[in-house]
Amino acid sequence: MASKGIQIPLSQLVRGQRATVECSALDALPADHRCLLAAMGMGEKCEVRVCRAGTPCIVQIDRTRLGLPRDVAERILVTLLESPRP
């Protein structure tokens, strides 16, 4: 598991893990991808939860679920959030 503050590709997370996305982490994507993701809620300091790992990688942002191709999920860097304790 990643240490706090270290960014890893979204594609490395497993189901149920949560992470935050920094806008700078989206810079590796083409402008049209960034605009589309922003329109669907993936923006500055956004929190994502992995609903399904693999291809497509399905993440939830608020009440919206996005299916991301593997090559896109590999290029989005996230900071893993600690899981809540039961």
MARLUMNU-854387 format. One record per atom (N, C-alpha, C): residue number from 1; residue in one letter; x, y, z. Coordinates in Angstrom, 1 decimal, m for minus. Layout:
<pts>
+-----+---------+--------+--------+--------+
: num : residuo :   east :  north :     up :
+-----+---------+--------+--------+--------+
: NUM :       A :      X :      Y :      Z :
...
+-----+---------+--------+--------+--------+
</pts>
This chain:
<pts>
+-----+---------+--------+--------+--------+
: num : residuo :   east :  north :     up :
+-----+---------+--------+--------+--------+
:   1 :       M :    0.8 :   m1.2 :    0.0 :
:   1 :       M :    0.0 :    0.0 :    0.0 :
:   1 :       M :    0.9 :    1.2 :    0.0 :
:   2 :       A :    0.5 :    2.3 :   m0.7 :
:   2 :       A :    1.2 :    3.5 :   m0.8 :
:   2 :       A :    1.3 :    4.3 :    0.5 :
:   3 :       S :    2.3 :    5.0 :    0.7 :
:   3 :       S :    2.4 :    5.9 :    1.9 :
:   3 :       S :    1.7 :    7.1 :    1.7 :
:   4 :       K :    1.3 :    7.8 :    2.8 :
:   4 :       K :    0.6 :    9.0 :    2.6 :
:   4 :       K :    1.4 :   10.1 :    1.8 :
:   5 :       G :    0.7 :   10.7 :    0.9 :
:   5 :       G :    1.3 :   11.8 :    0.1 :
:   5 :       G :    2.0 :   11.3 :   m1.2 :
:   6 :       I :    2.2 :   10.0 :   m1.4 :
:   6 :       I :    2.8 :    9.5 :   m2.6 :
:   6 :       I :    1.7 :    9.2 :   m3.6 :
:   7 :       Q :    2.0 :    9.7 :   m4.8 :
:   7 :       Q :    1.1 :    9.6 :   m5.9 :
:   7 :       Q :    1.4 :    8.3 :   m6.7 :
:   8 :       I :    0.3 :    7.5 :   m7.0 :
:   8 :       I :    0.4 :    6.3 :   m7.7 :
:   8 :       I :   m0.7 :    6.3 :   m8.8 :
:   9 :       P :   m0.5 :    5.5 :   m9.9 :
:   9 :       P :   m1.5 :    5.5 :  m10.9 :
:   9 :       P :   m2.9 :    5.0 :  m10.4 :
:  10 :       L :   m4.0 :    5.6 :  m10.8 :
:  10 :       L :   m5.3 :    5.1 :  m10.5 :
:  10 :       L :   m5.5 :    3.6 :  m10.8 :
:  11 :       S :   m4.9 :    3.2 :  m11.8 :
:  11 :       S :   m5.0 :    1.8 :  m12.2 :
:  11 :       S :   m4.5 :    0.8 :  m11.2 :
:  12 :       Q :   m3.7 :    1.2 :  m10.2 :
:  12 :       Q :   m3.1 :    0.3 :   m9.2 :
:  12 :       Q :   m4.0 :    0.1 :   m8.0 :
:  13 :       L :   m5.1 :    0.9 :   m7.9 :
:  13 :       L :   m6.0 :    0.8 :   m6.8 :
:  13 :       L :   m6.9 :   m0.4 :   m7.0 :
:  14 :       V :   m7.4 :   m0.9 :   m5.8 :
:  14 :       V :   m8.3 :   m2.1 :   m5.9 :
:  14 :       V :   m9.7 :   m1.6 :   m5.4 :
:  15 :       R :  m10.6 :   m2.5 :   m5.6 :
:  15 :       R :  m12.0 :   m2.1 :   m5.3 :
:  15 :       R :  m12.1 :   m1.7 :   m3.9 :
:  16 :       G :  m12.9 :   m0.6 :   m3.7 :
:  16 :       G :  m13.1 :    0.0 :   m2.4 :
:  16 :       G :  m12.1 :    1.0 :   m1.9 :
:  17 :       Q :  m10.9 :    1.1 :   m2.5 :
:  17 :       Q :   m9.9 :    2.1 :   m2.1 :
:  17 :       Q :  m10.4 :    3.5 :   m2.6 :
:  18 :       R :  m10.0 :    4.5 :   m1.8 :
:  18 :       R :  m10.4 :    5.9 :   m2.1 :
:  18 :       R :   m9.1 :    6.6 :   m2.2 :
:  19 :       A :   m9.1 :    7.7 :   m3.1 :
:  19 :       A :   m7.9 :    8.5 :   m3.3 :
:  19 :       A :   m8.4 :    9.9 :   m3.8 :
:  20 :       T :   m7.4 :   10.8 :   m3.7 :
:  20 :       T :   m7.7 :   12.2 :   m4.2 :
:  20 :       T :   m6.9 :   12.4 :   m5.5 :
:  21 :       V :   m7.4 :   13.2 :   m6.4 :
:  21 :       V :   m6.8 :   13.5 :   m7.6 :
:  21 :       V :   m6.4 :   15.0 :   m7.6 :
:  22 :       E :   m5.2 :   15.3 :   m7.9 :
:  22 :       E :   m4.8 :   16.7 :   m8.0 :
:  22 :       E :   m4.9 :   17.1 :   m9.5 :
:  23 :       C :   m5.2 :   18.3 :   m9.7 :
:  23 :       C :   m5.3 :   18.8 :  m11.1 :
:  23 :       C :   m4.0 :   18.5 :  m11.9 :
:  24 :       S :   m2.9 :   18.7 :  m11.2 :
:  24 :       S :   m1.6 :   18.5 :  m11.9 :
:  24 :       S :   m1.4 :   17.1 :  m12.3 :
:  25 :       A :   m2.1 :   16.2 :  m11.6 :
:  25 :       A :   m2.0 :   14.7 :  m11.9 :
:  25 :       A :   m2.7 :   14.4 :  m13.3 :
:  26 :       L :   m3.5 :   15.3 :  m13.8 :
:  26 :       L :   m4.2 :   15.1 :  m15.0 :
:  26 :       L :   m3.4 :   15.7 :  m16.2 :
:  27 :       D :   m2.3 :   16.4 :  m15.9 :
:  27 :       D :   m1.6 :   17.0 :  m17.0 :
:  27 :       D :   m1.0 :   16.1 :  m18.1 :
:  28 :       A :   m0.8 :   14.8 :  m17.7 :
:  28 :       A :   m0.3 :   13.8 :  m18.6 :
:  28 :       A :   m1.3 :   13.4 :  m19.7 :
:  29 :       L :   m2.6 :   13.8 :  m19.5 :
:  29 :       L :   m3.6 :   13.4 :  m20.5 :
:  29 :       L :   m3.8 :   14.5 :  m21.5 :
:  30 :       P :   m4.3 :   14.1 :  m22.7 :
:  30 :       P :   m4.6 :   15.1 :  m23.8 :
:  30 :       P :   m5.6 :   16.1 :  m23.3 :
:  31 :       A :   m5.6 :   17.3 :  m23.8 :
:  31 :       A :   m6.6 :   18.4 :  m23.3 :
:  31 :       A :   m8.0 :   17.9 :  m23.5 :
:  32 :       D :   m8.4 :   17.2 :  m24.5 :
:  32 :       D :   m9.8 :   16.8 :  m24.7 :
:  32 :       D :  m10.2 :   15.8 :  m23.6 :
:  33 :       H :   m9.3 :   14.9 :  m23.2 :
:  33 :       H :   m9.6 :   14.0 :  m22.1 :
:  33 :       H :   m9.8 :   14.8 :  m20.8 :
:  34 :       R :   m8.9 :   15.7 :  m20.5 :
:  34 :       R :   m9.0 :   16.5 :  m19.3 :
:  34 :       R :  m10.3 :   17.3 :  m19.2 :
:  35 :       C :  m10.7 :   17.9 :  m20.3 :
:  35 :       C :  m12.0 :   18.6 :  m20.4 :
:  35 :       C :  m13.2 :   17.7 :  m20.1 :
:  36 :       L :  m13.2 :   16.5 :  m20.7 :
:  36 :       L :  m14.2 :   15.5 :  m20.5 :
:  36 :       L :  m14.3 :   15.1 :  m19.1 :
:  37 :       L :  m13.1 :   14.7 :  m18.5 :
:  37 :       L :  m13.1 :   14.3 :  m17.1 :
:  37 :       L :  m13.6 :   15.4 :  m16.2 :
:  38 :       A :  m13.2 :   16.6 :  m16.5 :
:  38 :       A :  m13.6 :   17.8 :  m15.6 :
:  38 :       A :  m15.1 :   17.9 :  m15.7 :
:  39 :       A :  m15.7 :   17.8 :  m16.9 :
:  39 :       A :  m17.1 :   17.9 :  m17.1 :
:  39 :       A :  m17.9 :   16.8 :  m16.3 :
:  40 :       M :  m17.2 :   15.7 :  m16.0 :
:  40 :       M :  m17.9 :   14.6 :  m15.3 :
:  40 :       M :  m17.5 :   14.6 :  m13.8 :
:  41 :       G :  m16.8 :   15.7 :  m13.4 :
:  41 :       G :  m16.6 :   15.8 :  m11.9 :
:  41 :       G :  m15.2 :   15.5 :  m11.4 :
:  42 :       M :  m14.3 :   15.1 :  m12.3 :
:  42 :       M :  m12.9 :   14.8 :  m11.9 :
:  42 :       M :  m12.1 :   16.1 :  m12.0 :
:  43 :       G :  m11.9 :   16.8 :  m10.9 :
:  43 :       G :  m11.2 :   18.1 :  m10.9 :
:  43 :       G :  m10.4 :   18.2 :   m9.6 :
:  44 :       E :  m10.0 :   19.5 :   m9.3 :
:  44 :       E :   m9.1 :   19.8 :   m8.2 :
:  44 :       E :   m9.6 :   19.2 :   m6.9 :
:  45 :       K :   m8.7 :   18.4 :   m6.3 :
:  45 :       K :   m8.9 :   17.8 :   m5.0 :
:  45 :       K :  m10.1 :   16.9 :   m5.0 :
:  46 :       C :  m10.5 :   16.3 :   m6.1 :
:  46 :       C :  m11.7 :   15.5 :   m6.1 :
:  46 :       C :  m11.3 :   14.1 :   m5.5 :
:  47 :       E :  m12.3 :   13.5 :   m4.8 :
:  47 :       E :  m12.1 :   12.2 :   m4.2 :
:  47 :       E :  m12.8 :   11.2 :   m5.1 :
:  48 :       V :  m12.1 :   10.1 :   m5.3 :
:  48 :       V :  m12.6 :    9.0 :   m6.1 :
:  48 :       V :  m12.6 :    7.7 :   m5.3 :
:  49 :       R :  m13.5 :    6.8 :   m5.5 :
:  49 :       R :  m13.6 :    5.5 :   m4.9 :
:  49 :       R :  m13.7 :    4.5 :   m6.0 :
:  50 :       V :  m12.8 :    3.5 :   m6.0 :
:  50 :       V :  m12.8 :    2.5 :   m7.0 :
:  50 :       V :  m13.9 :    1.5 :   m6.8 :
:  51 :       C :  m14.8 :    1.4 :   m7.8 :
:  51 :       C :  m15.9 :    0.4 :   m7.8 :
:  51 :       C :  m15.5 :   m0.9 :   m8.4 :
:  52 :       R :  m14.7 :   m0.8 :   m9.4 :
:  52 :       R :  m14.2 :   m1.9 :  m10.2 :
:  52 :       R :  m12.8 :   m1.7 :  m10.7 :
:  53 :       A :  m11.9 :   m2.5 :  m10.3 :
:  53 :       A :  m10.5 :   m2.4 :  m10.8 :
:  53 :       A :  m10.5 :   m3.2 :  m12.2 :
:  54 :       G :   m9.5 :   m2.9 :  m13.0 :
:  54 :       G :   m9.4 :   m3.6 :  m14.2 :
:  54 :       G :   m9.8 :   m2.7 :  m15.4 :
:  55 :       T :  m10.3 :   m3.4 :  m16.5 :
:  55 :       T :  m10.7 :   m2.7 :  m17.7 :
:  55 :       T :  m12.1 :   m2.9 :  m18.0 :
:  56 :       P :  m13.0 :   m1.9 :  m17.9 :
:  56 :       P :  m12.6 :   m0.5 :  m17.6 :
:  56 :       P :  m12.5 :   m0.4 :  m16.1 :
:  57 :       C :  m11.7 :    0.6 :  m15.7 :
:  57 :       C :  m11.6 :    0.9 :  m14.2 :
:  57 :       C :  m12.8 :    1.8 :  m13.9 :
:  58 :       I :  m13.7 :    1.4 :  m13.1 :
:  58 :       I :  m14.9 :    2.2 :  m12.7 :
:  58 :       I :  m14.7 :    2.9 :  m11.4 :
:  59 :       V :  m14.8 :    4.2 :  m11.4 :
:  59 :       V :  m14.6 :    5.0 :  m10.2 :
:  59 :       V :  m15.9 :    5.8 :   m9.9 :
:  60 :       Q :  m16.1 :    6.1 :   m8.7 :
:  60 :       Q :  m17.2 :    6.9 :   m8.3 :
:  60 :       Q :  m16.7 :    8.2 :   m7.7 :
:  61 :       I :  m17.3 :    9.3 :   m8.3 :
:  61 :       I :  m17.1 :   10.7 :   m7.8 :
:  61 :       I :  m18.4 :   11.2 :   m7.4 :
:  62 :       D :  m18.6 :   11.5 :   m6.1 :
:  62 :       D :  m19.9 :   11.9 :   m5.5 :
:  62 :       D :  m20.9 :   10.8 :   m5.9 :
:  63 :       R :  m21.9 :   11.1 :   m6.7 :
:  63 :       R :  m22.9 :   10.1 :   m7.1 :
:  63 :       R :  m22.7 :    9.7 :   m8.6 :
:  64 :       T :  m21.6 :   10.1 :   m9.2 :
:  64 :       T :  m21.4 :    9.7 :  m10.6 :
:  64 :       T :  m20.3 :    8.6 :  m10.7 :
:  65 :       R :  m20.6 :    7.7 :  m11.6 :
:  65 :       R :  m19.6 :    6.6 :  m11.8 :
:  65 :       R :  m19.1 :    6.8 :  m13.2 :
:  66 :       L :  m17.8 :    6.6 :  m13.3 :
:  66 :       L :  m17.1 :    6.8 :  m14.6 :
:  66 :       L :  m16.3 :    5.5 :  m15.0 :
:  67 :       G :  m16.4 :    5.1 :  m16.2 :
:  67 :       G :  m15.7 :    3.9 :  m16.7 :
:  67 :       G :  m14.5 :    4.5 :  m17.5 :
:  68 :       L :  m13.3 :    4.2 :  m17.0 :
:  68 :       L :  m12.1 :    4.7 :  m17.7 :
:  68 :       L :  m11.3 :    3.5 :  m18.3 :
:  69 :       P :  m10.8 :    3.7 :  m19.6 :
:  69 :       P :  m10.0 :    2.7 :  m20.2 :
:  69 :       P :   m8.7 :    2.6 :  m19.4 :
:  70 :       R :   m8.1 :    1.5 :  m19.5 :
:  70 :       R :   m6.8 :    1.2 :  m18.7 :
:  70 :       R :   m5.7 :    2.3 :  m19.0 :
:  71 :       D :   m5.6 :    2.7 :  m20.3 :
:  71 :       D :   m4.5 :    3.6 :  m20.6 :
:  71 :       D :   m4.7 :    5.0 :  m20.0 :
:  72 :       V :   m6.0 :    5.4 :  m19.8 :
:  72 :       V :   m6.3 :    6.6 :  m19.1 :
:  72 :       V :   m6.1 :    6.5 :  m17.6 :
:  73 :       A :   m6.6 :    5.4 :  m17.0 :
:  73 :       A :   m6.4 :    5.2 :  m15.6 :
:  73 :       A :   m4.9 :    5.1 :  m15.2 :
:  74 :       E :   m4.1 :    4.6 :  m16.1 :
:  74 :       E :   m2.7 :    4.5 :  m15.8 :
:  74 :       E :   m2.0 :    5.8 :  m15.7 :
:  75 :       R :   m2.6 :    6.8 :  m16.4 :
:  75 :       R :   m2.0 :    8.1 :  m16.5 :
:  75 :       R :   m2.5 :    9.1 :  m15.5 :
:  76 :       I :   m3.5 :    8.7 :  m14.7 :
:  76 :       I :   m4.1 :    9.6 :  m13.7 :
:  76 :       I :   m3.4 :    9.2 :  m12.4 :
:  77 :       L :   m2.7 :   10.2 :  m11.8 :
:  77 :       L :   m2.0 :    9.9 :  m10.6 :
:  77 :       L :   m2.9 :   10.4 :   m9.4 :
:  78 :       V :   m3.0 :    9.6 :   m8.4 :
:  78 :       V :   m3.8 :    9.8 :   m7.2 :
:  78 :       V :   m3.0 :    9.6 :   m5.9 :
:  79 :       T :   m3.5 :   10.2 :   m4.9 :
:  79 :       T :   m2.9 :   10.0 :   m3.5 :
:  79 :       T :   m3.9 :    9.2 :   m2.7 :
:  80 :       L :   m3.5 :    8.0 :   m2.3 :
:  80 :       L :   m4.3 :    7.1 :   m1.6 :
:  80 :       L :   m4.8 :    7.7 :   m0.3 :
:  81 :       L :   m6.1 :    7.5 :    0.1 :
:  81 :       L :   m6.6 :    8.0 :    1.3 :
:  81 :       L :   m6.7 :    6.8 :    2.3 :
:  82 :       E :   m6.5 :    7.0 :    3.5 :
:  82 :       E :   m6.5 :    5.9 :    4.5 :
:  82 :       E :   m8.0 :    5.4 :    4.6 :
:  83 :       S :   m8.2 :    4.1 :    4.7 :
:  83 :       S :   m9.5 :    3.5 :    4.8 :
:  83 :       S :  m10.0 :    3.9 :    6.2 :
:  84 :       P :  m11.4 :    4.2 :    6.3 :
:  84 :       P :  m11.9 :    4.4 :    7.6 :
:  84 :       P :  m11.9 :    3.2 :    8.4 :
:  85 :       R :  m11.7 :    3.4 :    9.7 :
:  85 :       R :  m11.6 :    2.2 :   10.6 :
:  85 :       R :  m13.0 :    1.8 :   11.1 :
:  86 :       P :  m13.3 :    0.5 :   11.2 :
:  86 :       P :  m14.7 :    0.1 :   11.6 :
:  86 :       P :  m15.0 :    0.4 :   13.0 :
+-----+---------+--------+--------+--------+
</pts>
